[in-house]
Amino acid sequence: MILFGRSHFSVGESTLKPKDIVDRAVALGYDAACLIDTMNISGMIAFSKAAKDAGIKPMIGIRVRIVPDPRHRKPKKGDTHEDKPNPELPRPDHQE
């Protein structure tokens, strides 16, 4: 069996250290543990080392949030283009 968990590197979602997830997996008798942090892989090395030291298989994942391009805005009623640049935000190719 595999234990899946998030660590304190998933800010605001967990207070566990990567080693805590490994320790819990070992205590439950699991042969693998998976660290799946949100928008972050900073705990990967500590987690992998702790899992290998404990004799279980480390697995790494990441939860990625996908958001629309903030440089664009939704068209207003009557606009002919579906996607127009937002004039309030700088363009990536614009240099001052």
C-alpha angles and dihedrals in degrees: 000000000000129000115213121200149155123231134211086275085078090076113223094005104077143009096201122118115227089250090055090062091050092047091052092049090052092047090053092049095245120156095212141029130198126208111207109176125178116251091337141084097180093116094053099098096045090045094049092048093048092049094049091047089051092049098245130118115262118217124188128205137160133213108218124195113216116205132178118263105277090210090072132065134203115266119256120236109284096024113135096208120071095209124032128176114258105242091205093066126064118252115241091236093049116104125186 
